[in-house]
Amino acid sequence: MASNLKKFGKRVIGHQETVPVVSVKEWTSHLSHDPKSEVREYFQSLFPILGWITRYSKPLSVLTYN
């Protein structure tokens, strides 16, 4: 009797016996359309020096002191 009620209850609520498996790629596709660019932007926001260090690192021969 109890097992029949349990089966009926599962059928009413649409209980699934198997758990769907989701890959990382499928899961991240719902978060972002381009995860690589977002990761790159995140690291650039963590280390902003990487964006401007090449503009300020000039050879010593170019610098003149008067």
Secondary structure as UniProt FT lines:
FT   HELIX           2..13
FT   HELIX           24..29
FT   TURN            30..31
FT   HELIX           35..46
FT   HELIX           49..56
FT   TURN            60..62
//
